[in-house]
Amino acid sequence: MTEYEKRIYNAYLGATKRGQDLPYKLRQNFVDFEDTGDYALVQRLVKFFSTRKQIDVNEFFSAPYEIYDDMGHLTLKDYVGLKACNWYTTYKAETVKTLDDPDTIKKILESFKFIIKFCRKNNIKSVEDYVKFQETGKMYPSYILHVKNGEVIFQVFFGYLHFEKYFYQIPRHDLKLILGDIILNMSTYRREYLMSTTAKKVIKKGVKMVDTLLTS
């Protein structure tokens, strides 16, 4: 068993115990752990995190306990499905301090950098085309998956005038499944965007910049 696999397991252990206000000690002895069913789940999580470097491992495991007061014990199996991604996506959306906070502005700028890089790689020529773009073999538009994976902050899309027209073409049940409570808080996020000062200007400028750079 690798040291990284051990770290993943102990991150899970610590988060679930702290989330339930229970005492705990990190596991030191992993003898015969590879013979248990949990080892296969740890391996799946290692693969998951290795392809999503932007996800904070500790935040991923603690997310459900941060957003729900009555969350009980969670097994490793609870963290290998789409529900766990929803918990993390919701947690990240809810922990945005304000759109005008310097840390959030930084995330907005990083989101546009990611969008430009992705669009150039896939020969996408505008923000509108990016919102409509769906990779072969994927069930949903790419931008939805980018939000789910924490690569793009959701609020940047309010800077694109026709965003919600395309957004709501996806069945609401699917949106809830992928993005968690973000779909339930759309009006709040929209209001925060409209009431912001710096962030709204940065987002509007960012959308125009993306279109300009992709066509130049």
N, C-alpha and C positions, 0 to 999 in steps of 0.2 A: 504494500500500500504506500503510495507516494505521500510526501509531506503536504502537498497541495490538497490531496484528498482528505487528509486528516484535518487540515485547516477548514475545509468546507464543512465537514461534519461538526467540528467544534463551533463554527459560526452558527450553524443550525441549532445546536444544543444550547448555546448561550442565549440566542435570541428567543427561543421558545420558553426557556426557563425564566428569563427576565420578564418576558411578556406576561407571564402568569404570577409574577412576584414570588418565584420559588428559588430557594438556594440551589446552587449547582457548583460542580467542579468540572473543568475541562477534562475530556477523556485523554488519558495518557497511554493506556494499554490497548493496542489494537490487534493483539494476537487473535487469530481466527476470525477477525471481523470480515475478511473477504469471503468467508463461508456463509455469511448471513445475507438475507434479502436486502438489507439496507445498503450493502456495498454496491449493488447494481444501481440503486437510486443515486448514490453519491457519484458514481461514474457518469450517470446521465446529467447530473447537475454540473459536474466538471466540464463536460462537453458544452453544455448550455452557456456557462460563464466564459469559456474560452472563445466563443464566437460572438460574445457581447461584452467587450472589454469596458464599455461605458457604464455597465451596471455595477453598483457598489454591493458586494456580497453581503455585508452585514446589514445594510439597509433592505436588501431583498428579503432576508429572513425576518427582519423585525417589522416590515411594512404592515402586515395584517394586524399586528398588535398596536400599531400606532394609529390606525384608522378606525378600529373597532374596539370598544371598551369591553365587550363580553366574549372576546375570542378565547376559546379554550385551548387544549393541547392540540398541536398539529404534528403530524408525522412527516417524515421525509417525502412520502408519497404525495402529500398535499402540496408540495412545492415543485413537482415536476410537470404540472399541467398548466393550462391556460389561465386558470383561476389565480395562480400565484403571480403570473405576469400582470393580471388585472390589479391585484393588490399593490404591486410595485408601481404601476402606472398611476393609480389613484393617489398613492402616497406622495409620489414626486409632484403631481399636480397640486396637491393640497399644501405642500410645504414651500411652494413659491411664495415668498414673503409678500411682495407687491410687485407689480409689473415694472415699477420705476426703481426698484431696488437695484443697486449696482451689480449684485450677483445675478439677478434675473436678466439684466441688460446683457451681461456677458453670455448667458445661456442663449439669448436671442441671437446674438452675433454668431455664436458657435453653430446654432441651428442653420443659419443662412450659409455658412461655410460648408456644412455638410450637404445641404441641398444643392449647392453649386457643383460640388464634387460629384455627387450622385448623378445629377442631370448631365454633366459632361461625359461621364462614363457611359451613360445610356442614350446619348445623343438626343436629349430632351431640350427643347428650345424655348420654353416659357414656364412660368409658374402654373398656368392653367394646364399645360400638358403634363407637368409633374403631378398635379392633383389627380389627373385622370389616368396616369400611368400605372400599369399593373404588370408585374413581371410574370413571365411564363411559368405556369405551374403553381402560382399563388392564387389564393381565393379572394384577396382583397387588394385595393390600391396600395402601392408601396408606401405612400406617406402615412397611412394608418399604422402600418407595421413599424415605421420609423418612430412614430410617437410612442407606440407600445414598448419599443426597445430603448426608449430614452435618448434617441439620437436627435430628435427634433422636439422642441417645446411646443405644445399644442397651440398656444396663443398666437404664434406667428401667422397662422392661417387666417386670422381675422383681418389681416391686411390685404387679403385678396378678395375683391368684391363679391365674386360668385362662389366662394368656397362652400357656403352652407347648402347651396343648390346641389352640389355634387356630394357633399357629406351625407345628406339625408336620402340620397339614392341607395345607400347601404341600409339594409333592414335594421330597425332599431334594436332588435334582439341581438343581432350580430355585433353592433356597435357596443352594446352593454357587455357582451361577452369578451370583446377585445380590449376595450378601453376602460372597463369598470365604471366607476361613478363619474367619470368625466362627462359622459353623456347626460347624466342627471343634473350636472352643474353648468350646463352650457350657458344659460342666461347669466349666471354669476360671472363666468369667464368673459363673456361678451361685454358685460357692464364694466368690469375691471379694465378691459381694453379701451372702451370708449371714454372712461374717466381718467385714464392715464395721460401723462403729459410726455415725458421723455420716451417711454416705451412705444407709444403709438407712432411717434415721429420716426423712431428707429425702424419699426416694423414696416411702415409704409415706404420708407426709403429703401429698406432691404428688399422688398418685393420688386420695386422698380430696378434696383441694382441687379437682381438676379435675372430679370428679363433682358436687361441691357447686356450683361456679360455673356448670356447664353446665345445672343444673336450677333455678337461682335466677332 
